[in-house]
Amino acid sequence: MTGGIAGPDLQSISGAIVAQMLAEIDAQATNDSRGKSFEALAEYLFLSLGCRTKRNITSPLHAEQLDLVAAHLGALNPLPTFFIVECKWWDRKVDSAAVGYFVNTCRSRKAKLAIVFARNGLTGSSRSQTAAHSVAFGAANDGVHLIVVTEADIAGLTSNDDFAAMLIDAWIMAVAGAGVGLSSR
């Protein structure tokens, strides 16, 4: 489902397709297959906006694996063009160790935007910048801004405009607040 040389096949985000893909994730038998299905859903959403994507990129020494790397072709202005997406379909909130590892991976790739698709969000509090949220605060000082997209955010999507607006609003909050950009939905 990766966009071709001439660009991805544009499609519209459909609430019905999103609901179906979320149900298929839950129906998977293993954590690995649920994770891969969640990556496919994230890719579907970005392809629908006209982004170029690549999945499962492994570093030359196999020390790091990137779930999804994307570049938007204008649909997400003013967001940085190149960004990395980490997908975590966990029963619990994503902790500071996982967020820290991901943010450091983004730093090493000079990515200014890091997006975590986290089924249940992050540990800690965005208001008091605790736990995983504190990692985002530190990353923002280095110019890496973190956005979090939850299962509830995804389930509420009905159009490309919904998804684009959610990402842009979250990015604005991440940059302005020097912390985690969360959906305001």
C-alpha positions in Angstrom: 0.0 0.0 0.0 3.0 2.3 -0.5 2.7 5.2 -2.9 4.4 4.6 -6.3 7.0 6.7 -8.2 4.4 9.1 -9.5 2.8 9.4 -6.0 0.2 7.5 -4.1 -3.3 6.7 -5.3 -5.4 9.4 -3.6 -8.5 8.1 -1.8 -10.8 9.7 0.7 -10.8 8.6 4.3 -14.0 6.7 5.0 -15.4 6.3 8.5 -16.6 2.9 7.5 -13.2 1.8 6.3 -11.5 3.2 9.5 -14.0 1.3 11.6 -13.4 -1.9 9.6 -9.7 -1.6 9.9 -9.9 -1.0 13.7 -12.1 -4.1 14.1 -9.6 -6.1 12.0 -6.7 -5.0 14.3 -8.6 -6.3 17.4 -9.3 -9.6 15.5 -5.6 -10.4 15.0 -4.2 -13.3 16.9 -0.8 -12.0 17.9 0.6 -8.7 19.1 2.9 -8.5 16.1 0.0 -8.9 13.6 -2.0 -6.3 15.5 1.0 -4.0 15.3 1.4 -4.5 11.5 -2.4 -4.0 11.0 -2.2 -0.7 13.0 0.7 0.4 10.8 -1.4 -0.4 7.7 -4.2 1.8 9.1 -1.7 4.7 9.7 -0.4 4.3 6.2 -3.9 4.3 4.8 -4.6 7.6 6.5 -1.5 9.3 5.3 -1.8 8.0 1.8 -5.4 9.4 1.7 -3.8 12.8 2.3 -1.4 12.3 -0.7 1.6 11.6 1.4 4.5 9.4 0.2 5.1 6.6 2.6 7.6 3.7 3.3 7.0 1.1 5.9 9.3 -1.0 8.1 12.6 0.6 7.3 15.5 -1.0 9.1 18.8 0.7 9.9 21.9 -0.8 8.2 23.0 -2.5 11.4 19.5 -3.6 12.2 19.5 -1.6 15.5 16.5 0.4 14.6 13.2 -0.2 12.8 10.9 2.6 11.6 7.3 1.6 11.4 6.3 4.3 8.9 8.2 7.2 7.3 6.2 9.8 5.3 6.6 13.0 3.4 3.6 15.2 2.7 3.4 17.0 -0.6 1.6 20.1 0.7 -1.6 18.7 2.2 -0.2 19.2 5.7 1.3 22.6 5.5 2.7 24.1 7.8 3.9 20.7 9.2 7.5 19.6 8.4 7.5 17.8 5.1 9.4 14.7 6.4 8.2 12.8 9.5 8.4 9.5 11.2 5.5 7.5 12.7 5.6 4.9 15.4 2.6 2.7 16.0 1.8 1.1 19.4 -1.3 -1.0 19.6 -0.8 -1.6 23.3 -3.4 -2.4 26.0 -1.6 0.1 28.2 -0.4 3.6 27.6 3.0 4.1 25.9 5.7 4.7 28.5 8.6 7.2 28.6 11.2 4.5 27.6 9.4 3.8 24.3 8.8 7.4 23.6 12.4 8.3 24.5 13.7 5.6 22.1 11.5 6.9 19.3 12.3 10.5 19.9 16.1 9.7 19.8 15.5 7.8 16.6 13.8 10.9 15.1 16.7 13.1 16.4 19.3 10.9 14.6 17.3 11.2 11.4 16.9 15.0 11.8 13.1 14.6 11.7 11.4 17.6 13.1 8.1 15.8 13.5 7.5 12.6 15.4 4.0 11.1 15.4 3.0 8.3 17.8 -0.1 6.3 16.9 -0.7 5.0 20.5 -3.9 3.1 21.0 -4.3 4.4 24.6 -2.1 7.5 24.6 1.0 8.2 26.7 1.8 7.7 30.4 1.8 10.8 32.6 0.1 14.2 32.3 0.4 16.7 29.5 -0.4 19.5 32.0 2.3 18.7 34.4 4.8 17.3 31.8 5.3 14.0 33.6 6.3 10.5 32.5 6.2 10.1 28.7 5.1 13.7 28.3 8.3 14.9 29.9 10.3 13.3 27.0 8.3 15.3 24.5 9.1 18.5 26.4 12.9 17.7 26.2 12.6 16.8 22.5 10.9 20.1 21.7 13.9 21.9 23.0 15.9 20.1 20.3 13.4 20.9 17.6 11.6 17.5 17.5 7.9 17.9 18.1 5.7 15.0 19.1 2.1 14.4 18.1 0.0 11.6 19.6 -2.9 10.0 17.8 -5.1 7.6 19.8 -7.6 5.0 18.8 -10.4 7.3 19.9 -9.0 10.0 17.6 -8.9 7.6 14.7 -12.3 6.2 15.3 -13.8 9.7 15.0 -12.3 10.4 11.5 -14.8 10.7 8.7 -12.8 12.6 6.1 -9.4 13.7 4.9 -10.1 17.2 6.2 -10.8 15.7 9.7 -7.4 14.0 9.7 -5.4 16.9 8.3 -7.0 19.4 10.7 -6.4 17.1 13.7 -2.7 16.8 12.8 -2.2 20.5 12.1 -4.0 21.5 15.4 -1.9 18.9 17.4 1.3 20.2 15.8 0.4 23.8 16.6 -0.1 22.7 20.2 3.2 20.7 20.3 5.2 23.7 18.9 3.4 26.4 21.0 3.4 24.4 24.2 6.7 22.6 23.8 5.2 19.3 24.7 2.9 16.7 23.3 0.5 17.7 20.6 -2.8 16.1 21.3 -6.0 16.1 19.3 -8.5 18.7 20.5 -11.4 16.5 19.4 
